[in-house]
Amino acid sequence: MSDSCPLCTGTGGELLWQDEFCRVVLVDEPGFPGYCRVILNRHTAEMTDLEDQERERLMRVVYAVEKAIRHTLNPDKINLASLGNQVPHLHWHLIPRWQEDSHFPASIWAAPFRSGNVALPAKALIDLRNTLEHLTP
């Protein structure tokens, strides 16, 4: 644990699921509903810092979250990213994308192309929360 790391000292979003190894949070990012992160619980910077079975376990969670997003929100695409440049604590971004979002087809961290806004029915996000709260990776 690092006292200066925001993912060690905070949840990193709305906590939906966790076990002793990692957690899944819903990120409040306007214009990108359903954006989730899978965050390793211990402070580790790189995938190669993990043992083989730990990497496999983490990726099973990432894939389970991706599947939940696809089945509940039906986005046009899902972006997966693990950067760690600003927060060197191992975490994966799972970002549902729609052709009408402000940045599509570029990364959400690029300059926006348009003033698009994706609005999902409230039930869709409730369904995603319910699915992720009962995640079985």
N, CA, C and O atoms as CSV, one atom per row, in Angstrom:
chain,resi,resn,atom,element,x,y,z
A,1,MET,N,N,0.846,-1.184,0.000
A,1,MET,CA,C,0.000,0.000,0.000
A,1,MET,C,C,0.883,1.236,0.000
A,1,MET,O,O,1.921,1.280,0.660
A,2,SER,N,N,0.452,2.231,-0.750
A,2,SER,CA,C,1.165,3.497,-0.817
A,2,SER,C,C,0.239,4.608,-0.335
A,2,SER,O,O,-0.866,4.769,-0.853
A,3,ASP,N,N,0.685,5.366,0.647
A,3,ASP,CA,C,-0.137,6.453,1.187
A,3,ASP,C,C,-0.386,7.563,0.173
A,3,ASP,O,O,-1.333,8.336,0.323
A,4,SER,N,N,0.456,7.650,-0.864
A,4,SER,CA,C,0.283,8.700,-1.868
A,4,SER,C,C,-0.501,8.233,-3.094
A,4,SER,O,O,-0.721,9.014,-4.020
A,5,CYS,N,N,-0.922,6.975,-3.108
A,5,CYS,CA,C,-1.632,6.425,-4.267
A,5,CYS,C,C,-3.140,6.536,-4.064
A,5,CYS,O,O,-3.670,6.016,-3.082
A,6,PRO,N,N,-3.841,7.210,-4.984
A,6,PRO,CA,C,-5.293,7.348,-4.831
A,6,PRO,C,C,-6.054,6.026,-4.936
A,6,PRO,O,O,-7.176,5.927,-4.439
A,7,LEU,N,N,-5.471,5.013,-5.568
A,7,LEU,CA,C,-6.150,3.719,-5.659
A,7,LEU,C,C,-5.849,2.830,-4.450
A,7,LEU,O,O,-6.511,1.811,-4.250
A,8,CYS,N,N,-4.862,3.208,-3.651
A,8,CYS,CA,C,-4.607,2.524,-2.375
A,8,CYS,C,C,-5.431,3.156,-1.259
A,8,CYS,O,O,-5.890,2.463,-0.351
A,9,THR,N,N,-5.614,4.459,-1.330
A,9,THR,CA,C,-6.302,5.175,-0.249
A,9,THR,C,C,-7.792,5.355,-0.500
A,9,THR,O,O,-8.528,5.702,0.424
A,10,GLY,N,N,-8.256,5.128,-1.726
A,10,GLY,CA,C,-9.678,5.262,-2.059
A,10,GLY,C,C,-10.126,4.106,-2.927
A,10,GLY,O,O,-9.318,3.279,-3.349
A,11,THR,N,N,-11.419,4.057,-3.190
A,11,THR,CA,C,-11.940,2.941,-3.985
A,11,THR,C,C,-11.706,3.127,-5.481
A,11,THR,O,O,-11.597,2.140,-6.209
A,12,GLY,N,N,-11.624,4.380,-5.961
A,12,GLY,CA,C,-11.437,4.636,-7.385
A,12,GLY,C,C,-12.733,4.748,-8.158
A,12,GLY,O,O,-12.717,4.798,-9.388
A,13,GLY,N,N,-13.858,4.787,-7.456
A,13,GLY,CA,C,-15.175,4.877,-8.079
A,13,GLY,C,C,-16.208,4.233,-7.173
A,13,GLY,O,O,-15.922,3.904,-6.021
A,14,GLU,N,N,-17.404,4.058,-7.698
A,14,GLU,CA,C,-18.479,3.415,-6.936
A,14,GLU,C,C,-18.219,1.911,-6.875
A,14,GLU,O,O,-18.281,1.221,-7.892
A,15,LEU,N,N,-17.932,1.418,-5.688
A,15,LEU,CA,C,-17.583,0.010,-5.519
A,15,LEU,C,C,-18.786,-0.880,-5.806
A,15,LEU,O,O,-19.838,-0.741,-5.182
A,16,LEU,N,N,-18.616,-1.803,-6.766
A,16,LEU,CA,C,-19.689,-2.723,-7.141
A,16,LEU,C,C,-19.399,-4.163,-6.730
A,16,LEU,O,O,-20.321,-4.921,-6.425
A,17,TRP,N,N,-18.140,-4.537,-6.721
A,17,TRP,CA,C,-17.762,-5.912,-6.411
A,17,TRP,C,C,-16.310,-5.914,-5.965
A,17,TRP,O,O,-15.502,-5.124,-6.452
A,18,GLN,N,N,-15.983,-6.805,-5.037
A,18,GLN,CA,C,-14.580,-6.995,-4.685
A,18,GLN,C,C,-14.380,-8.342,-4.020
A,18,GLN,O,O,-15.302,-8.932,-3.457
A,19,ASP,N,N,-13.152,-8.803,-4.105
A,19,ASP,CA,C,-12.721,-9.942,-3.322
A,19,ASP,C,C,-11.371,-9.554,-2.724
A,19,ASP,O,O,-11.005,-8.379,-2.746
A,20,GLU,N,N,-10.639,-10.509,-2.199
A,20,GLU,CA,C,-9.372,-10.176,-1.546
A,20,GLU,C,C,-8.297,-9.740,-2.540
A,20,GLU,O,O,-7.275,-9.188,-2.131
A,21,PHE,N,N,-8.506,-9.977,-3.833
A,21,PHE,CA,C,-7.500,-9.728,-4.856
A,21,PHE,C,C,-7.706,-8.421,-5.627
A,21,PHE,O,O,-6.755,-7.678,-5.866
A,22,CYS,N,N,-8.944,-8.151,-6.008
A,22,CYS,CA,C,-9.220,-6.974,-6.831
A,22,CYS,C,C,-10.645,-6.496,-6.607
A,22,CYS,O,O,-11.429,-7.129,-5.899
A,23,ARG,N,N,-10.966,-5.360,-7.229
A,23,ARG,CA,C,-12.307,-4.794,-7.104
A,23,ARG,C,C,-12.754,-4.225,-8.444
A,23,ARG,O,O,-11.943,-3.947,-9.327
A,24,VAL,N,N,-14.074,-4.061,-8.568
A,24,VAL,CA,C,-14.684,-3.480,-9.762
A,24,VAL,C,C,-15.441,-2.243,-9.317
A,24,VAL,O,O,-16.247,-2.293,-8.388
A,25,VAL,N,N,-15.174,-1.129,-9.992
A,25,VAL,CA,C,-15.857,0.118,-9.662
A,25,VAL,C,C,-16.496,0.699,-10.916
A,25,VAL,O,O,-16.030,0.483,-12.034
A,26,LEU,N,N,-17.574,1.439,-10.697
A,26,LEU,CA,C,-18.224,2.207,-11.751
A,26,LEU,C,C,-17.676,3.622,-11.661
A,26,LEU,O,O,-17.687,4.232,-10.592
A,27,VAL,N,N,-17.199,4.139,-12.777
A,27,VAL,CA,C,-16.550,5.446,-12.816
A,27,VAL,C,C,-17.563,6.505,-13.230
A,27,VAL,O,O,-18.310,6.311,-14.188
A,28,ASP,N,N,-17.590,7.614,-12.518
A,28,ASP,CA,C,-18.470,8.732,-12.861
A,28,ASP,C,C,-17.749,9.617,-13.875
A,28,ASP,O,O,-17.060,10.568,-13.508
A,29,GLU,N,N,-17.918,9.293,-15.139
A,29,GLU,CA,C,-17.283,10.037,-16.227
A,29,GLU,C,C,-18.381,10.518,-17.159
A,29,GLU,O,O,-18.895,9.735,-17.958
A,30,PRO,N,N,-18.754,11.803,-17.076
A,30,PRO,CA,C,-19.841,12.316,-17.913
A,30,PRO,C,C,-19.613,12.004,-19.397
A,30,PRO,O,O,-18.517,12.187,-19.926
A,31,GLY,N,N,-20.666,11.534,-20.041
A,31,GLY,CA,C,-20.596,11.205,-21.456
A,31,GLY,C,C,-20.188,9.770,-21.737
A,31,GLY,O,O,-20.233,9.323,-22.883
A,32,PHE,N,N,-19.784,9.037,-20.685
A,32,PHE,CA,C,-19.342,7.654,-20.867
A,32,PHE,C,C,-20.000,6.756,-19.823
A,32,PHE,O,O,-19.320,6.224,-18.946
A,33,PRO,N,N,-21.312,6.586,-19.912
A,33,PRO,CA,C,-22.017,5.754,-18.936
A,33,PRO,C,C,-21.569,4.295,-19.019
A,33,PRO,O,O,-21.325,3.762,-20.102
A,34,GLY,N,N,-21.467,3.673,-17.859
A,34,GLY,CA,C,-21.058,2.277,-17.803
A,34,GLY,C,C,-19.561,2.060,-17.739
A,34,GLY,O,O,-19.099,0.919,-17.723
A,35,TYR,N,N,-18.791,3.149,-17.702
A,35,TYR,CA,C,-17.330,3.079,-17.622
A,35,TYR,C,C,-16.954,2.429,-16.289
A,35,TYR,O,O,-17.352,2.902,-15.225
A,36,CYS,N,N,-16.195,1.357,-16.356
A,36,CYS,CA,C,-15.778,0.624,-15.153
A,36,CYS,C,C,-14.261,0.535,-15.086
A,36,CYS,O,O,-13.564,0.708,-16.087
A,37,ARG,N,N,-13.767,0.261,-13.888
A,37,ARG,CA,C,-12.355,-0.067,-13.690
A,37,ARG,C,C,-12.275,-1.360,-12.897
A,37,ARG,O,O,-13.075,-1.603,-11.993
A,38,VAL,N,N,-11.309,-2.177,-13.246
A,38,VAL,CA,C,-10.928,-3.331,-12.435
A,38,VAL,C,C,-9.588,-2.955,-11.819
A,38,VAL,O,O,-8.623,-2.682,-12.533
A,39,ILE,N,N,-9.534,-2.942,-10.490
A,39,ILE,CA,C,-8.372,-2.424,-9.770
A,39,ILE,C,C,-7.794,-3.510,-8.873
A,39,ILE,O,O,-8.508,-4.103,-8.064
A,40,LEU,N,N,-6.515,-3.765,-9.016
A,40,LEU,CA,C,-5.826,-4.685,-8.122
A,40,LEU,C,C,-5.831,-4.075,-6.724
A,40,LEU,O,O,-5.612,-2.872,-6.583
A,41,ASN,N,N,-6.073,-4.869,-5.700
A,41,ASN,CA,C,-6.143,-4.319,-4.344
A,41,ASN,C,C,-4.782,-3.918,-3.795
A,41,ASN,O,O,-4.677,-2.918,-3.085
A,42,ARG,N,N,-3.743,-4.673,-4.108
A,42,ARG,CA,C,-2.419,-4.302,-3.578
A,42,ARG,C,C,-1.721,-3.368,-4.558
A,42,ARG,O,O,-2.008,-3.375,-5.755
A,43,HIS,N,N,-0.814,-2.574,-4.039
A,43,HIS,CA,C,-0.099,-1.605,-4.866
A,43,HIS,C,C,0.964,-2.320,-5.701
A,43,HIS,O,O,2.006,-2.735,-5.193
A,44,THR,N,N,0.673,-2.448,-6.974
A,44,THR,CA,C,1.562,-3.080,-7.947
A,44,THR,C,C,1.440,-2.278,-9.230
A,44,THR,O,O,0.339,-1.884,-9.616
A,45,ALA,N,N,2.568,-2.032,-9.897
A,45,ALA,CA,C,2.542,-1.149,-11.060
A,45,ALA,C,C,2.341,-1.857,-12.399
A,45,ALA,O,O,1.673,-1.319,-13.281
A,46,GLU,N,N,2.899,-3.036,-12.564
A,46,GLU,CA,C,2.925,-3.650,-13.893
A,46,GLU,C,C,2.351,-5.065,-13.890
A,46,GLU,O,O,2.411,-5.765,-12.879
A,47,MET,N,N,1.798,-5.477,-15.022
A,47,MET,CA,C,1.262,-6.833,-15.166
A,47,MET,C,C,2.351,-7.882,-14.938
A,47,MET,O,O,2.079,-8.950,-14.388
A,48,THR,N,N,3.583,-7.581,-15.359
A,48,THR,CA,C,4.667,-8.551,-15.195
A,48,THR,C,C,5.168,-8.630,-13.758
A,48,THR,O,O,6.013,-9.471,-13.451
A,49,ASP,N,N,4.667,-7.774,-12.875
A,49,ASP,CA,C,4.966,-7.895,-11.445
A,49,ASP,C,C,4.107,-8.978,-10.796
A,49,ASP,O,O,4.367,-9.382,-9.663
A,50,LEU,N,N,3.093,-9.447,-11.506
A,50,LEU,CA,C,2.198,-10.474,-10.981
A,50,LEU,C,C,2.702,-11.864,-11.357
A,50,LEU,O,O,3.373,-12.043,-12.373
A,51,GLU,N,N,2.369,-12.832,-10.529
A,51,GLU,CA,C,2.612,-14.233,-10.876
A,51,GLU,C,C,1.648,-14.612,-12.010
A,51,GLU,O,O,0.626,-13.956,-12.208
A,52,ASP,N,N,1.978,-15.658,-12.740
A,52,ASP,CA,C,1.144,-16.084,-13.870
A,52,ASP,C,C,-0.316,-16.271,-13.467
A,52,ASP,O,O,-1.217,-15.780,-14.146
A,53,GLN,N,N,-0.548,-16.976,-12.370
A,53,GLN,CA,C,-1.927,-17.248,-11.950
A,53,GLN,C,C,-2.641,-15.970,-11.505
A,53,GLN,O,O,-3.862,-15.873,-11.624
A,54,GLU,N,N,-1.896,-14.992,-10.996
A,54,GLU,CA,C,-2.510,-13.712,-10.623
A,54,GLU,C,C,-2.929,-12.939,-11.866
A,54,GLU,O,O,-4.009,-12.351,-11.900
A,55,ARG,N,N,-2.072,-12.940,-12.889
A,55,ARG,CA,C,-2.430,-12.276,-14.157
A,55,ARG,C,C,-3.675,-12.919,-14.750
A,55,ARG,O,O,-4.583,-12.227,-15.209
A,56,GLU,N,N,-3.711,-14.240,-14.736
A,56,GLU,CA,C,-4.872,-14.947,-15.277
A,56,GLU,C,C,-6.131,-14.614,-14.483
A,56,GLU,O,O,-7.201,-14.420,-15.061
A,57,ARG,N,N,-6.007,-14.550,-13.188
A,57,ARG,CA,C,-7.163,-14.224,-12.339
A,57,ARG,C,C,-7.658,-12.808,-12.619
A,57,ARG,O,O,-8.859,-12.581,-12.763
A,58,LEU,N,N,-6.724,-11.858,-12.696
A,58,LEU,CA,C,-7.103,-10.472,-12.973
A,58,LEU,C,C,-7.803,-10.367,-14.324
A,58,LEU,O,O,-8.818,-9.682,-14.447
A,59,MET,N,N,-7.267,-11.038,-15.331
A,59,MET,CA,C,-7.866,-10.952,-16.658
A,59,MET,C,C,-9.217,-11.654,-16.711
A,59,MET,O,O,-10.083,-11.245,-17.485
A,60,ARG,N,N,-9.423,-12.693,-15.916
A,60,ARG,CA,C,-10.758,-13.313,-15.852
A,60,ARG,C,C,-11.782,-12.302,-15.350
A,60,ARG,O,O,-12.916,-12.269,-15.829
A,61,VAL,N,N,-11.380,-11.477,-14.384
A,61,VAL,CA,C,-12.289,-10.438,-13.884
A,61,VAL,C,C,-12.527,-9.398,-14.976
A,61,VAL,O,O,-13.667,-8.997,-15.210
A,62,VAL,N,N,-11.460,-8.957,-15.645
A,62,VAL,CA,C,-11.603,-7.981,-16.738
A,62,VAL,C,C,-12.562,-8.520,-17.797
A,62,VAL,O,O,-13.459,-7.802,-18.238
A,63,TYR,N,N,-12.386,-9.768,-18.207
A,63,TYR,CA,C,-13.250,-10.344,-19.241
A,63,TYR,C,C,-14.689,-10.484,-18.756
A,63,TYR,O,O,-15.626,-10.286,-19.530
A,64,ALA,N,N,-14.870,-10.822,-17.490
A,64,ALA,CA,C,-16.231,-10.950,-16.944
A,64,ALA,C,C,-16.933,-9.595,-16.919
A,64,ALA,O,O,-18.130,-9.509,-17.197
A,65,VAL,N,N,-16.193,-8.536,-16.587
A,65,VAL,CA,C,-16.779,-7.189,-16.585
A,65,VAL,C,C,-17.096,-6.766,-18.015
A,65,VAL,O,O,-18.159,-6.202,-18.272
A,66,GLU,N,N,-16.187,-7.030,-18.944
A,66,GLU,CA,C,-16.457,-6.698,-20.348
A,66,GLU,C,C,-17.726,-7.400,-20.827
A,66,GLU,O,O,-18.569,-6.790,-21.485
A,67,LYS,N,N,-17.855,-8.666,-20.500
A,67,LYS,CA,C,-19.039,-9.428,-20.908
A,67,LYS,C,C,-20.305,-8.832,-20.304
A,67,LYS,O,O,-21.325,-8.723,-20.985
A,68,ALA,N,N,-20.246,-8.447,-19.037
A,68,ALA,CA,C,-21.410,-7.840,-18.375
A,68,ALA,C,C,-21.797,-6.528,-19.049
A,68,ALA,O,O,-22.980,-6.263,-19.260
A,69,ILE,N,N,-20.806,-5.709,-19.387
A,69,ILE,CA,C,-21.080,-4.435,-20.063
A,69,ILE,C,C,-21.725,-4.699,-21.424
A,69,ILE,O,O,-22.721,-4.067,-21.775
A,70,ARG,N,N,-21.160,-5.624,-22.182
A,70,ARG,CA,C,-21.697,-5.927,-23.513
A,70,ARG,C,C,-23.141,-6.390,-23.441
A,70,ARG,O,O,-23.979,-5.949,-24.228
A,71,HIS,N,N,-23.436,-7.280,-22.498
A,71,HIS,CA,C,-24.774,-7.869,-22.435
A,71,HIS,C,C,-25.820,-6.930,-21.843
A,71,HIS,O,O,-26.998,-7.028,-22.187
A,72,THR,N,N,-25.409,-6.021,-20.959
A,72,THR,CA,C,-26.406,-5.135,-20.343
A,72,THR,C,C,-26.562,-3.812,-21.080
A,72,THR,O,O,-27.663,-3.264,-21.121
A,73,LEU,N,N,-25.492,-3.287,-21.662
A,73,LEU,CA,C,-25.558,-1.963,-22.289
A,73,LEU,C,C,-25.548,-2.006,-23.812
A,73,LEU,O,O,-25.989,-1.053,-24.454
A,74,ASN,N,N,-25.057,-3.086,-24.398
A,74,ASN,CA,C,-25.009,-3.236,-25.850
A,74,ASN,C,C,-24.323,-2.058,-26.557
A,74,ASN,O,O,-24.903,-1.463,-27.465
A,75,PRO,N,N,-23.092,-1.717,-26.146
A,75,PRO,CA,C,-22.388,-0.620,-26.814
A,75,PRO,C,C,-21.912,-1.033,-28.203
A,75,PRO,O,O,-21.902,-2.216,-28.543
A,76,ASP,N,N,-21.516,-0.038,-29.000
A,76,ASP,CA,C,-20.954,-0.323,-30.317
A,76,ASP,C,C,-19.567,-0.953,-30.203
A,76,ASP,O,O,-19.158,-1.728,-31.068
A,77,LYS,N,N,-18.850,-0.619,-29.139
A,77,LYS,CA,C,-17.476,-1.099,-28.935
A,77,LYS,C,C,-17.159,-0.972,-27.454
A,77,LYS,O,O,-17.786,-0.180,-26.750
A,78,ILE,N,N,-16.198,-1.741,-26.979
A,78,ILE,CA,C,-15.676,-1.561,-25.623
A,78,ILE,C,C,-14.180,-1.360,-25.739
A,78,ILE,O,O,-13.490,-2.154,-26.379
A,79,ASN,N,N,-13.673,-0.302,-25.123
A,79,ASN,CA,C,-12.238,-0.068,-25.079
A,79,ASN,C,C,-11.697,-0.615,-23.768
A,79,ASN,O,O,-12.260,-0.371,-22.701
A,80,LEU,N,N,-10.604,-1.356,-23.859
A,80,LEU,CA,C,-9.876,-1.834,-22.689
A,80,LEU,C,C,-8.535,-1.121,-22.677
A,80,LEU,O,O,-7.859,-1.046,-23.703
A,81,ALA,N,N,-8.147,-0.596,-21.517
A,81,ALA,CA,C,-6.871,0.108,-21.430
A,81,ALA,C,C,-6.275,-0.077,-20.044
A,81,ALA,O,O,-6.975,-0.048,-19.032
A,82,SER,N,N,-4.969,-0.267,-20.031
A,82,SER,CA,C,-4.218,-0.293,-18.783
A,82,SER,C,C,-2.999,0.575,-19.007
A,82,SER,O,O,-2.044,0.159,-19.663
A,83,LEU,N,N,-3.027,1.775,-18.467
A,83,LEU,CA,C,-1.968,2.734,-18.729
A,83,LEU,C,C,-1.013,2.859,-17.537
A,83,LEU,O,O,0.137,2.427,-17.615
A,84,GLY,N,N,-1.481,3.438,-16.453
A,84,GLY,CA,C,-0.649,3.592,-15.269
A,84,GLY,C,C,0.339,4.734,-15.326
A,84,GLY,O,O,1.206,4.835,-14.458
A,85,ASN,N,N,0.237,5.597,-16.324
A,85,ASN,CA,C,1.175,6.714,-16.431
A,85,ASN,C,C,0.965,7.748,-15.331
A,85,ASN,O,O,1.930,8.267,-14.771
A,86,GLN,N,N,-0.282,8.044,-15.026
A,86,GLN,CA,C,-0.584,9.037,-13.999
A,86,GLN,C,C,-0.761,8.404,-12.627
A,86,GLN,O,O,-0.398,9.001,-11.614
A,87,VAL,N,N,-1.312,7.207,-12.590
A,87,VAL,CA,C,-1.503,6.474,-11.335
A,87,VAL,C,C,-0.866,5.096,-11.530
A,87,VAL,O,O,-1.500,4.195,-12.078
A,88,PRO,N,N,0.391,4.925,-11.083
A,88,PRO,CA,C,1.090,3.660,-11.313
A,88,PRO,C,C,0.658,2.552,-10.350
A,88,PRO,O,O,1.467,1.985,-9.615
A,89,HIS,N,N,-0.621,2.271,-10.380
A,89,HIS,CA,C,-1.232,1.197,-9.595
A,89,HIS,C,C,-2.037,0.396,-10.601
A,89,HIS,O,O,-2.880,0.954,-11.304
A,90,LEU,N,N,-1.793,-0.896,-10.680
A,90,LEU,CA,C,-2.376,-1.728,-11.728
A,90,LEU,C,C,-3.902,-1.672,-11.721
A,90,LEU,O,O,-4.549,-2.039,-10.740
A,91,HIS,N,N,-4.459,-1.205,-12.834
A,91,HIS,CA,C,-5.905,-1.140,-13.010
A,91,HIS,C,C,-6.219,-1.150,-14.505
A,91,HIS,O,O,-5.421,-0.710,-15.332
A,92,TRP,N,N,-7.398,-1.662,-14.821
A,92,TRP,CA,C,-7.874,-1.733,-16.197
A,92,TRP,C,C,-9.112,-0.866,-16.349
A,92,TRP,O,O,-10.023,-0.912,-15.522
A,93,HIS,N,N,-9.138,-0.074,-17.417
A,93,HIS,CA,C,-10.309,0.723,-17.782
A,93,HIS,C,C,-11.134,-0.101,-18.766
A,93,HIS,O,O,-10.595,-0.659,-19.721
A,94,LEU,N,N,-12.432,-0.174,-18.531
A,94,LEU,CA,C,-13.363,-0.829,-19.459
A,94,LEU,C,C,-14.401,0.220,-19.825
A,94,LEU,O,O,-15.250,0.584,-19.011
A,95,ILE,N,N,-14.322,0.699,-21.056
A,95,ILE,CA,C,-15.090,1.871,-21.452
A,95,ILE,C,C,-16.037,1.517,-22.592
A,95,ILE,O,O,-15.600,1.299,-23.722
A,96,PRO,N,N,-17.344,1.460,-22.295
A,96,PRO,CA,C,-18.297,1.230,-23.382
A,96,PRO,C,C,-18.333,2.454,-24.297
A,96,PRO,O,O,-18.340,3.594,-23.832
A,97,ARG,N,N,-18.356,2.197,-25.597
A,97,ARG,CA,C,-18.322,3.283,-26.572
A,97,ARG,C,C,-19.500,3.172,-27.518
A,97,ARG,O,O,-19.934,2.083,-27.893
A,98,TRP,N,N,-20.001,4.341,-27.888
A,98,TRP,CA,C,-21.085,4.438,-28.863
A,98,TRP,C,C,-20.653,5.397,-29.954
A,98,TRP,O,O,-19.912,6.347,-29.701
A,99,GLN,N,N,-21.118,5.147,-31.166
A,99,GLN,CA,C,-20.725,5.992,-32.292
A,99,GLN,C,C,-21.098,7.447,-32.074
A,99,GLN,O,O,-20.465,8.339,-32.641
A,100,GLU,N,N,-22.116,7.702,-31.260
A,100,GLU,CA,C,-22.514,9.093,-31.034
A,100,GLU,C,C,-21.805,9.747,-29.847
A,100,GLU,O,O,-22.102,10.895,-29.520
A,101,ASP,N,N,-20.865,9.035,-29.189
A,101,ASP,CA,C,-20.174,9.703,-28.079
A,101,ASP,C,C,-19.226,10.768,-28.614
A,101,ASP,O,O,-18.846,10.738,-29.785
A,102,SER,N,N,-18.853,11.692,-27.771
A,102,SER,CA,C,-18.119,12.888,-28.188
A,102,SER,C,C,-16.742,12.605,-28.775
A,102,SER,O,O,-16.206,13.441,-29.501
A,103,HIS,N,N,-16.163,11.460,-28.482
A,103,HIS,CA,C,-14.801,11.174,-28.910
A,103,HIS,C,C,-14.684,10.050,-29.948
A,103,HIS,O,O,-13.612,9.836,-30.515
A,104,PHE,N,N,-15.779,9.340,-30.191
A,104,PHE,CA,C,-15.720,8.169,-31.074
A,104,PHE,C,C,-15.284,8.571,-32.475
A,104,PHE,O,O,-15.826,9.540,-33.006
A,105,PRO,N,N,-14.353,7.894,-33.093
A,105,PRO,CA,C,-13.756,6.617,-32.739
A,105,PRO,C,C,-12.446,6.730,-31.962
A,105,PRO,O,O,-11.808,5.709,-31.706
A,106,ALA,N,N,-12.028,7.926,-31.583
A,106,ALA,CA,C,-10.757,8.097,-30.877
A,106,ALA,C,C,-10.888,7.717,-29.400
A,106,ALA,O,O,-11.982,7.442,-28.907
A,107,SER,N,N,-9.778,7.709,-28.730
A,107,SER,CA,C,-9.730,7.443,-27.295
A,107,SER,C,C,-10.506,8.513,-26.535
A,107,SER,O,O,-10.604,9.652,-26.991
A,108,ILE,N,N,-11.053,8.155,-25.388
A,108,ILE,CA,C,-11.779,9.155,-24.597
A,108,ILE,C,C,-10.842,10.212,-24.037
A,108,ILE,O,O,-11.301,11.254,-23.570
A,109,TRP,N,N,-9.545,9.967,-24.074
A,109,TRP,CA,C,-8.579,10.930,-23.564
A,109,TRP,C,C,-8.079,11.870,-24.666
A,109,TRP,O,O,-7.292,12.776,-24.394
A,110,ALA,N,N,-8.530,11.661,-25.900
A,110,ALA,CA,C,-8.181,12.547,-27.012
A,110,ALA,C,C,-9.127,13.751,-27.011
A,110,ALA,O,O,-10.063,13.821,-26.215
A,111,ALA,N,N,-8.870,14.679,-27.901
A,111,ALA,CA,C,-9.767,15.826,-28.040
A,111,ALA,C,C,-11.103,15.347,-28.612
A,111,ALA,O,O,-11.126,14.483,-29.488
A,112,PRO,N,N,-12.216,15.901,-28.120
A,112,PRO,CA,C,-13.523,15.480,-28.643
A,112,PRO,C,C,-13.713,15.917,-30.093
A,112,PRO,O,O,-13.199,16.951,-30.520
A,113,PHE,N,N,-14.462,15.105,-30.840
A,113,PHE,CA,C,-14.804,15.417,-32.228
A,113,PHE,C,C,-16.088,16.222,-32.329
A,113,PHE,O,O,-16.274,16.995,-33.269
A,114,ARG,N,N,-16.960,16.041,-31.370
A,114,ARG,CA,C,-18.306,16.629,-31.428
A,114,ARG,C,C,-18.812,16.779,-30.008
A,114,ARG,O,O,-18.165,16.340,-29.057
A,115,SER,N,N,-19.939,17.383,-29.872
A,115,SER,CA,C,-20.544,17.533,-28.544
A,115,SER,C,C,-21.580,16.440,-28.326
A,115,SER,O,O,-22.716,16.711,-27.938
A,116,GLY,N,N,-21.177,15.217,-28.578
A,116,GLY,CA,C,-22.077,14.079,-28.396
A,116,GLY,C,C,-22.262,13.748,-26.929
A,116,GLY,O,O,-21.378,13.990,-26.107
A,117,ASN,N,N,-23.402,13.200,-26.614
A,117,ASN,CA,C,-23.671,12.769,-25.251
A,117,ASN,C,C,-24.508,11.500,-25.317
A,117,ASN,O,O,-25.558,11.471,-25.958
A,118,VAL,N,N,-24.048,10.478,-24.666
A,118,VAL,CA,C,-24.760,9.206,-24.655
A,118,VAL,C,C,-25.651,9.171,-23.427
A,118,VAL,O,O,-25.176,9.297,-22.299
A,119,ALA,N,N,-26.916,9.003,-23.649
A,119,ALA,CA,C,-27.865,8.886,-22.538
A,119,ALA,C,C,-28.463,7.487,-22.582
A,119,ALA,O,O,-29.080,7.086,-23.569
A,120,LEU,N,N,-28.270,6.766,-21.507
A,120,LEU,CA,C,-28.839,5.421,-21.406
A,120,LEU,C,C,-30.038,5.453,-20.484
A,120,LEU,O,O,-30.104,6.291,-19.584
A,121,PRO,N,N,-30.977,4.565,-20.687
A,121,PRO,CA,C,-32.087,4.464,-19.731
A,121,PRO,C,C,-31.533,4.116,-18.347
A,121,PRO,O,O,-30.581,3.343,-18.236
A,122,ALA,N,N,-32.119,4.675,-17.310
A,122,ALA,CA,C,-31.661,4.408,-15.940
A,122,ALA,C,C,-31.627,2.912,-15.660
A,122,ALA,O,O,-30.749,2.426,-14.947
A,123,LYS,N,N,-32.582,2.187,-16.220
A,123,LYS,CA,C,-32.643,0.741,-15.995
A,123,LYS,C,C,-31.387,0.036,-16.503
A,123,LYS,O,O,-30.971,-0.967,-15.921
A,124,ALA,N,N,-30.783,0.532,-17.561
A,124,ALA,CA,C,-29.584,-0.104,-18.107
A,124,ALA,C,C,-28.446,-0.074,-17.091
A,124,ALA,O,O,-27.762,-1.079,-16.894
A,125,LEU,N,N,-28.242,1.069,-16.449
A,125,LEU,CA,C,-27.174,1.158,-15.448
A,125,LEU,C,C,-27.521,0.382,-14.188
A,125,LEU,O,O,-26.631,-0.159,-13.531
A,126,ILE,N,N,-28.802,0.321,-13.842
A,126,ILE,CA,C,-29.229,-0.505,-12.703
A,126,ILE,C,C,-28.931,-1.970,-13.005
A,126,ILE,O,O,-28.425,-2.695,-12.149
A,127,ASP,N,N,-29.244,-2.398,-14.217
A,127,ASP,CA,C,-28.960,-3.780,-14.620
A,127,ASP,C,C,-27.460,-4.070,-14.577
A,127,ASP,O,O,-27.045,-5.142,-14.137
A,128,LEU,N,N,-26.642,-3.106,-15.035
A,128,LEU,CA,C,-25.191,-3.297,-14.997
A,128,LEU,C,C,-24.712,-3.424,-13.552
A,128,LEU,O,O,-23.939,-4.324,-13.225
A,129,ARG,N,N,-25.175,-2.520,-12.693
A,129,ARG,CA,C,-24.794,-2.601,-11.274
A,129,ARG,C,C,-25.167,-3.964,-10.690
A,129,ARG,O,O,-24.348,-4.607,-10.032
A,130,ASN,N,N,-26.394,-4.398,-10.929
A,130,ASN,CA,C,-26.852,-5.685,-10.396
A,130,ASN,C,C,-26.012,-6.842,-10.927
A,130,ASN,O,O,-25.656,-7.750,-10.175
A,131,THR,N,N,-25.700,-6.812,-12.199
A,131,THR,CA,C,-24.888,-7.875,-12.793
A,131,THR,C,C,-23.495,-7.896,-12.177
A,131,THR,O,O,-22.977,-8.960,-11.839
A,132,LEU,N,N,-22.888,-6.720,-12.033
A,132,LEU,CA,C,-21.523,-6.669,-11.511
A,132,LEU,C,C,-21.461,-6.973,-10.018
A,132,LEU,O,O,-20.464,-7.512,-9.539
A,133,GLU,N,N,-22.506,-6.636,-9.283
A,133,GLU,CA,C,-22.521,-6.955,-7.852
A,133,GLU,C,C,-22.517,-8.465,-7.620
A,133,GLU,O,O,-22.107,-8.929,-6.555
A,134,HIS,N,N,-22.968,-9.229,-8.607
A,134,HIS,CA,C,-23.027,-10.689,-8.493
A,134,HIS,C,C,-22.036,-11.363,-9.444
A,134,HIS,O,O,-22.265,-12.481,-9.908
A,135,LEU,N,N,-20.947,-10.675,-9.721
A,135,LEU,CA,C,-19.937,-11.161,-10.657
A,135,LEU,C,C,-19.347,-12.495,-10.190
A,135,LEU,O,O,-19.048,-12.681,-9.011
A,136,THR,N,N,-19.190,-13.397,-11.126
A,136,THR,CA,C,-18.516,-14.674,-10.850
A,136,THR,C,C,-17.465,-14.910,-11.931
A,136,THR,O,O,-17.724,-15.595,-12.920
A,137,PRO,N,N,-16.274,-14.337,-11.734
A,137,PRO,CA,C,-15.212,-14.484,-12.750
A,137,PRO,C,C,-14.649,-15.895,-12.807
A,137,PRO,O,O,-13.756,-16.171,-13.607
